[in-house]
């Protein structure tokens, strides 16, 4: 009997409410999702559009936890209260975003070298927000040992859980995840720990879950965008889903249509779909060919021709 829970990781520019809702209409396996981060702004600059991705009316298919990225306690508190008023009893603080443009501003993983600041931030916010707080983090910005100054700080506060991606921010998504350091974090933490990082197939999940038998929460991002069947495969413990190409195409076509309705012009739509195909292509036999062709095209009608031909050829391969 399956007792663990699977969560969709936040991939900014990918796992927004359109993706989450479309995914839920075609696939299963996820128990919830962490929404891509919402950056804080001062109260006088706040616009309702900041919350579009997490509005309850846009999220009826999959339970979500909103994520906030911030280094300003007062702005964090203001946004957390607004989210509580929308019905969100838990919010997540992003301490893991690895992208340099974010980290250089001391947001996301850019805050990890500053344990005193993180402690001051938590001291002010945890007692001032009506929500429960979880944290998503990495092992450090530049060094894996940065996490060992942070875990005792996290232990001082009544956190909902800690989601750990066992890489540094500098690594981005390169190199191996550091499972030994993750184990040390698990040994230290007084909170529930969720594992996030490089779960790309059933065997990988089984190997990691065997190693960390006490973990009951797993977060998957890039692996699920690449292969949307993956959460259900993991839950079932077997990969025996029939007619994958047909089912994937049905999902893709609805996703395309939903974004087509939401974007103002073909350029934005084409760029969004190009991004998705950097992941989608990896699940198919002719992955490099389709990725290259999609990336090069500058016309939407040409893109549609390329994808249509690709699906027809893949269907033949899988008959």
DRENLUMVO-786695 format. One record per residue (C-alpha): x, y, z; residue in one letter. Coordinates in Angstrom, 3 decimals. Layout:
REM DRENLUMVO-786695
+----------+----------+----------+---------+
:        u :        v :        w : residuo :
+----------+----------+----------+---------+
:        X :        Y :        Z :       a :
...
+----------+----------+----------+---------+
***
This chain:
REM DRENLUMVO-786695
+----------+----------+----------+---------+
:        u :        v :        w : residuo :
+----------+----------+----------+---------+
:    0.000 :    0.000 :    0.000 :       x :
:    1.351 :    3.428 :   -0.990 :       x :
:    1.826 :    5.664 :    2.057 :       x :
:    4.170 :    8.317 :    0.700 :       x :
:    3.099 :   11.537 :   -0.987 :       x :
:    4.332 :   13.053 :   -4.231 :       x :
:    4.423 :   16.787 :   -4.861 :       x :
:    4.944 :   18.760 :   -8.051 :       x :
:    7.941 :   21.061 :   -7.673 :       x :
:    7.756 :   24.728 :   -8.663 :       x :
:    9.327 :   25.423 :  -12.049 :       x :
:    8.876 :   29.075 :  -12.837 :       x :
:    7.633 :   29.518 :  -16.400 :       x :
:    6.382 :   25.941 :  -16.562 :       x :
:    4.273 :   24.640 :  -13.664 :       x :
:    1.768 :   27.488 :  -13.462 :       x :
:   -1.957 :   26.961 :  -12.927 :       x :
:   -2.588 :   26.305 :  -16.621 :       x :
:   -0.052 :   23.500 :  -16.612 :       x :
:   -1.210 :   22.125 :  -13.254 :       x :
:   -4.871 :   22.043 :  -14.261 :       x :
:   -4.156 :   20.500 :  -17.656 :       x :
:   -1.873 :   17.914 :  -16.101 :       x :
:   -4.536 :   16.918 :  -13.590 :       x :
:   -7.055 :   16.392 :  -16.378 :       x :
:   -4.845 :   13.782 :  -18.068 :       x :
:   -2.543 :   12.256 :  -15.460 :       x :
:   -2.509 :   11.356 :  -11.792 :       x :
:   -0.023 :   10.526 :   -9.064 :       x :
:    0.555 :   13.926 :   -7.497 :       x :
:   -0.949 :   14.652 :   -4.093 :       x :
:   -0.268 :   18.378 :   -4.288 :       x :
:    1.990 :   21.052 :   -5.738 :       x :
:    4.226 :   23.870 :   -4.640 :       x :
:    3.352 :   26.842 :   -6.837 :       x :
:    6.193 :   28.808 :   -8.495 :       x :
:    7.430 :   31.607 :   -6.282 :       x :
:    5.702 :   34.951 :   -5.903 :       x :
:    8.190 :   37.792 :   -5.322 :       x :
:    7.285 :   40.261 :   -2.627 :       x :
:    6.896 :   43.953 :   -3.282 :       x :
:    6.159 :   46.874 :   -1.005 :       x :
:    2.502 :   47.350 :   -0.169 :       x :
:    2.047 :   50.388 :   -2.413 :       x :
:    3.323 :   48.475 :   -5.457 :       x :
:    1.219 :   45.360 :   -4.944 :       x :
:   -1.145 :   44.433 :   -7.789 :       x :
:   -3.861 :   41.755 :   -7.787 :       x :
:   -2.177 :   40.153 :  -10.819 :       x :
:    0.643 :   39.057 :   -8.497 :       x :
:   -1.726 :   36.417 :   -7.146 :       x :
:   -3.271 :   35.165 :  -10.396 :       x :
:   -1.412 :   31.848 :  -10.296 :       x :
:   -2.691 :   30.988 :   -6.818 :       x :
:   -6.243 :   32.323 :   -6.918 :       x :
:   -8.567 :   29.589 :   -5.612 :       x :
:  -10.738 :   29.745 :   -8.738 :       x :
:   -7.654 :   28.871 :  -10.805 :       x :
:   -6.707 :   25.919 :   -8.610 :       x :
:   -9.588 :   23.526 :   -8.207 :       x :
:   -7.817 :   20.389 :   -9.461 :       x :
:   -4.662 :   20.006 :   -7.349 :       x :
:   -4.027 :   21.259 :   -3.805 :       x :
:   -1.249 :   23.835 :   -3.779 :       x :
:    0.986 :   25.670 :   -1.349 :       x :
:    2.004 :   29.169 :   -2.504 :       x :
:    5.700 :   29.941 :   -2.427 :       x :
:    7.137 :   33.337 :   -1.540 :       x :
:   10.610 :   34.603 :   -2.399 :       x :
:   11.737 :   37.521 :   -0.279 :       x :
:   14.472 :   38.980 :    1.898 :       x :
:   12.228 :   41.604 :    3.486 :       x :
:   10.276 :   40.369 :    6.533 :       x :
:    7.595 :   43.077 :    6.426 :       x :
:    6.824 :   42.448 :    2.758 :       x :
:    6.771 :   38.696 :    3.399 :       x :
:    4.299 :   39.139 :    6.230 :       x :
:    2.062 :   41.335 :    4.083 :       x :
:    1.946 :   38.759 :    1.272 :       x :
:    1.488 :   35.811 :    3.641 :       x :
:   -1.539 :   37.527 :    5.203 :       x :
:   -3.058 :   38.122 :    1.765 :       x :
:   -2.550 :   34.462 :    0.941 :       x :
:   -4.124 :   33.418 :    4.236 :       x :
:   -7.158 :   35.521 :    3.358 :       x :
:   -7.384 :   33.518 :    0.117 :       x :
:   -7.550 :   30.327 :    2.166 :       x :
:   -3.904 :   29.218 :    2.266 :       x :
:   -3.080 :   27.898 :    5.716 :       x :
:    0.526 :   27.172 :    4.698 :       x :
:    3.041 :   29.196 :    2.704 :       x :
:    6.561 :   28.280 :    1.645 :       x :
:    9.690 :   30.433 :    1.839 :       x :
:   12.001 :   29.967 :   -1.137 :       x :
:   15.600 :   29.596 :    0.004 :       x :
:   16.630 :   27.491 :   -2.958 :       x :
:   16.316 :   29.380 :   -6.246 :       x :
:   19.756 :   28.978 :   -7.875 :       x :
:   19.514 :   31.473 :  -10.711 :       x :
:   22.240 :   34.143 :  -10.473 :       x :
:   19.916 :   37.079 :  -11.181 :       x :
:   17.933 :   36.067 :   -8.094 :       x :
:   20.742 :   34.901 :   -5.849 :       x :
:   22.845 :   38.024 :   -6.390 :       x :
:   20.013 :   40.040 :   -4.834 :       x :
:   20.210 :   37.860 :   -1.701 :       x :
:   17.029 :   36.007 :   -2.528 :       x :
:   16.519 :   32.275 :   -2.844 :       x :
:   19.811 :   30.403 :   -2.439 :       x :
:   21.574 :   33.770 :   -2.280 :       x :
:   20.515 :   34.042 :    1.363 :       x :
:   22.011 :   30.722 :    2.457 :       x :
:   25.484 :   32.118 :    3.377 :       x :
:   23.818 :   34.465 :    5.882 :       x :
:   22.478 :   32.360 :    8.783 :       x :
:   22.118 :   35.335 :   11.120 :       x :
:   19.909 :   37.123 :    8.620 :       x :
:   17.812 :   34.001 :    8.101 :       x :
:   17.368 :   33.637 :   11.847 :       x :
:   16.303 :   37.280 :   12.198 :       x :
:   13.906 :   36.865 :    9.275 :       x :
:   12.293 :   33.784 :   10.813 :       x :
:   12.129 :   35.357 :   14.255 :       x :
:   10.127 :   38.255 :   12.882 :       x :
:    7.906 :   36.419 :   10.391 :       x :
:    6.957 :   33.129 :   12.067 :       x :
:    5.259 :   34.845 :   14.992 :       x :
:    3.610 :   37.468 :   12.785 :       x :
:    1.931 :   35.436 :   10.035 :       x :
:   -1.324 :   33.506 :   10.456 :       x :
:   -0.086 :   30.721 :    8.148 :       x :
:    2.106 :   27.759 :    8.893 :       x :
:    5.516 :   28.055 :    7.241 :       x :
:    7.533 :   25.542 :    5.256 :       x :
:   10.944 :   26.116 :    3.688 :       x :
:   12.444 :   24.931 :    0.405 :       x :
:   16.211 :   25.071 :    0.440 :       x :
:   19.473 :   23.819 :   -1.027 :       x :
:   22.621 :   22.751 :    0.789 :       x :
:   24.170 :   26.165 :    0.348 :       x :
:   24.894 :   28.893 :   -2.142 :       x :
:   28.513 :   27.927 :   -2.841 :       x :
:   29.428 :   25.279 :   -0.252 :       x :
:   27.462 :   22.250 :    0.940 :       x :
:   28.458 :   22.877 :    4.550 :       x :
:   26.440 :   26.099 :    4.667 :       x :
:   23.390 :   23.973 :    5.490 :       x :
:   24.898 :   22.868 :    8.800 :       x :
:   24.684 :   26.404 :   10.160 :       x :
:   21.068 :   26.596 :    9.044 :       x :
:   19.577 :   23.337 :   10.297 :       x :
:   19.924 :   24.301 :   13.994 :       x :
:   18.208 :   27.607 :   13.173 :       x :
:   15.362 :   25.856 :   11.367 :       x :
:   14.977 :   23.533 :   14.363 :       x :
:   14.204 :   26.498 :   16.613 :       x :
:   10.989 :   27.364 :   14.793 :       x :
:    7.666 :   25.514 :   14.386 :       x :
:    8.027 :   24.838 :   10.671 :       x :
:    5.587 :   22.687 :    8.734 :       x :
:    8.375 :   20.920 :    6.826 :       x :
:   11.698 :   21.457 :    5.073 :       x :
:   12.097 :   20.567 :    1.402 :       x :
:   15.744 :   19.941 :    0.564 :       x :
:   17.314 :   19.820 :   -2.884 :       x :
:   20.751 :   18.306 :   -2.190 :       x :
:   22.830 :   20.569 :   -4.423 :       x :
:   24.311 :   24.019 :   -3.954 :       x :
:   22.916 :   27.011 :   -5.766 :       x :
:   26.132 :   27.338 :   -7.764 :       x :
:   25.600 :   23.855 :   -9.145 :       x :
:   22.258 :   24.865 :  -10.610 :       x :
:   21.098 :   21.434 :  -11.862 :       x :
:   24.533 :   20.107 :  -12.803 :       x :
:   26.530 :   17.365 :  -11.154 :       x :
:   25.248 :   14.700 :   -8.802 :       x :
:   22.953 :   15.287 :   -5.871 :       x :
:   24.778 :   14.921 :   -2.555 :       x :
:   22.882 :   12.153 :   -0.806 :       x :
:   25.393 :   11.841 :    2.042 :       x :
:   24.904 :   15.459 :    3.055 :       x :
:   21.147 :   15.051 :    2.680 :       x :
:   21.327 :   12.147 :    5.135 :       x :
:   23.161 :   14.355 :    7.627 :       x :
:   20.419 :   16.974 :    7.283 :       x :
:   17.813 :   14.284 :    7.838 :       x :
:   19.604 :   13.150 :   10.994 :       x :
:   19.725 :   16.707 :   12.366 :       x :
:   16.236 :   17.928 :   11.510 :       x :
:   13.417 :   17.902 :   14.037 :       x :
:   10.973 :   18.645 :   11.213 :       x :
:    9.473 :   16.555 :    8.458 :       x :
:   11.878 :   16.540 :    5.499 :       x :
:   10.807 :   16.241 :    1.863 :       x :
:   13.329 :   15.119 :   -0.737 :       x :
:   13.608 :   17.006 :   -4.049 :       x :
:   16.088 :   16.413 :   -6.842 :       x :
:   16.752 :   14.254 :   -9.931 :       x :
:   13.858 :   11.816 :   -9.616 :       x :
:   13.616 :   11.016 :  -13.300 :       x :
:   12.419 :    7.397 :  -13.462 :       x :
:   11.010 :    4.586 :  -11.353 :       x :
:   14.339 :    2.931 :  -10.600 :       x :
:   15.904 :    6.181 :   -9.409 :       x :
:   12.968 :    6.775 :   -7.100 :       x :
:   13.081 :    3.241 :   -5.737 :       x :
:   16.830 :    3.448 :   -5.107 :       x :
:   16.567 :    6.769 :   -3.269 :       x :
:   13.460 :    5.786 :   -1.321 :       x :
:   15.151 :    2.547 :   -0.232 :       x :
:   18.082 :    4.565 :    1.052 :       x :
:   15.867 :    7.073 :    2.901 :       x :
:   13.169 :    4.755 :    4.171 :       x :
:   11.844 :    7.281 :    6.705 :       x :
:   11.025 :    9.879 :    4.052 :       x :
:    7.323 :   10.000 :    3.230 :       x :
:    7.320 :   13.106 :    1.014 :       x :
:    8.949 :   13.412 :   -2.408 :       x :
:    9.002 :   16.355 :   -4.792 :       x :
:    9.420 :   15.982 :   -8.546 :       x :
:    9.862 :   18.829 :  -11.019 :       x :
:   11.834 :   18.411 :  -14.215 :       x :
:   11.299 :   14.641 :  -14.222 :       x :
:    7.523 :   15.050 :  -14.292 :       x :
:    7.519 :   17.807 :  -16.912 :       x :
:    9.688 :   15.559 :  -19.083 :       x :
:    7.567 :   12.469 :  -18.432 :       x :
:    4.097 :   13.312 :  -17.092 :       x :
:    3.372 :    9.603 :  -16.600 :       x :
:    6.125 :    9.419 :  -13.966 :       x :
:    4.089 :   10.220 :  -10.810 :       x :
:    1.526 :    7.522 :  -11.610 :       x :
:    4.290 :    5.052 :  -12.485 :       x :
:    5.973 :    5.720 :   -9.132 :       x :
:    2.722 :    5.330 :   -7.222 :       x :
:    1.920 :    2.061 :   -9.024 :       x :
:    5.481 :    0.745 :   -8.758 :       x :
:    5.400 :   -0.364 :  -12.377 :       x :
:    5.568 :    1.144 :  -15.851 :       x :
:    2.844 :   -0.570 :  -17.856 :       x :
:    0.814 :    2.335 :  -19.189 :       x :
:   -0.492 :    1.634 :  -22.720 :       x :
:   -0.800 :    4.078 :  -25.640 :       x :
:    1.583 :    6.633 :  -24.157 :       x :
:    2.136 :    8.621 :  -27.357 :       x :
:   -1.598 :    9.049 :  -27.921 :       x :
:   -2.235 :   10.052 :  -24.320 :       x :
:    0.703 :   12.442 :  -24.303 :       x :
:   -0.498 :   14.076 :  -27.502 :       x :
:   -3.963 :   14.632 :  -26.040 :       x :
:   -2.371 :   16.299 :  -23.017 :       x :
:   -0.047 :   18.396 :  -25.165 :       x :
:   -2.833 :   19.599 :  -27.460 :       x :
:   -4.980 :   20.763 :  -24.559 :       x :
:   -1.978 :   22.454 :  -22.951 :       x :
:   -1.223 :   24.261 :  -26.208 :       x :
:   -4.833 :   25.379 :  -26.551 :       x :
:   -5.012 :   26.672 :  -22.978 :       x :
:   -1.853 :   28.732 :  -23.449 :       x :
:   -3.065 :   29.920 :  -26.842 :       x :
:   -6.140 :   31.359 :  -25.148 :       x :
:   -4.054 :   32.953 :  -22.418 :       x :
:   -1.290 :   34.626 :  -24.436 :       x :
:   -1.690 :   37.851 :  -26.373 :       x :
:    0.272 :   36.854 :  -29.476 :       x :
:    1.920 :   33.961 :  -31.321 :       x :
:    5.421 :   34.985 :  -30.254 :       x :
:    4.726 :   34.481 :  -26.558 :       x :
:    2.946 :   31.208 :  -27.250 :       x :
:    5.773 :   29.884 :  -29.394 :       x :
:    8.406 :   30.780 :  -26.795 :       x :
:    6.450 :   29.042 :  -24.053 :       x :
:    6.057 :   25.870 :  -26.096 :       x :
:    9.740 :   25.894 :  -27.063 :       x :
:   10.527 :   25.852 :  -23.372 :       x :
:    8.264 :   22.874 :  -22.788 :       x :
:    9.788 :   20.912 :  -25.656 :       x :
:   13.238 :   21.136 :  -24.079 :       x :
:   11.701 :   18.768 :  -21.516 :       x :
:    9.051 :   16.930 :  -23.557 :       x :
:   11.540 :   15.844 :  -26.212 :       x :
:   13.560 :   13.793 :  -23.736 :       x :
:   10.775 :   11.231 :  -23.426 :       x :
:   10.817 :   10.274 :  -27.104 :       x :
:   13.071 :    8.261 :  -29.380 :       x :
:   13.843 :   11.188 :  -31.696 :       x :
:   14.461 :   13.612 :  -28.853 :       x :
:   17.390 :   15.589 :  -30.304 :       x :
:   15.737 :   15.912 :  -33.699 :       x :
:   12.462 :   17.377 :  -32.442 :       x :
:   14.161 :   19.639 :  -29.882 :       x :
:   16.451 :   21.120 :  -32.526 :       x :
:   13.657 :   21.680 :  -35.046 :       x :
:   11.333 :   23.300 :  -32.495 :       x :
:   14.091 :   25.528 :  -31.171 :       x :
:   15.012 :   26.797 :  -34.621 :       x :
:   11.534 :   27.625 :  -35.908 :       x :
:   10.356 :   31.244 :  -35.725 :       x :
:    6.853 :   30.803 :  -37.148 :       x :
:    3.928 :   29.323 :  -35.279 :       x :
:    2.465 :   27.596 :  -38.344 :       x :
:    5.817 :   25.940 :  -38.996 :       x :
:    6.027 :   24.858 :  -35.365 :       x :
:    2.606 :   23.216 :  -35.630 :       x :
:    3.698 :   21.304 :  -38.739 :       x :
:    6.859 :   20.074 :  -37.015 :       x :
:    5.025 :   18.834 :  -33.938 :       x :
:    2.228 :   17.197 :  -35.919 :       x :
:    4.726 :   15.263 :  -38.053 :       x :
:    6.701 :   14.298 :  -34.963 :       x :
:    3.689 :   12.783 :  -33.216 :       x :
:    2.677 :   10.850 :  -36.333 :       x :
:    6.164 :    9.395 :  -36.663 :       x :
:    6.345 :    8.508 :  -32.966 :       x :
:    2.979 :    6.756 :  -33.181 :       x :
:    4.366 :    4.564 :  -35.943 :       x :
:    7.442 :    3.711 :  -33.884 :       x :
:    5.239 :    2.653 :  -30.969 :       x :
:    2.637 :    0.598 :  -32.838 :       x :
+----------+----------+----------+---------+
***
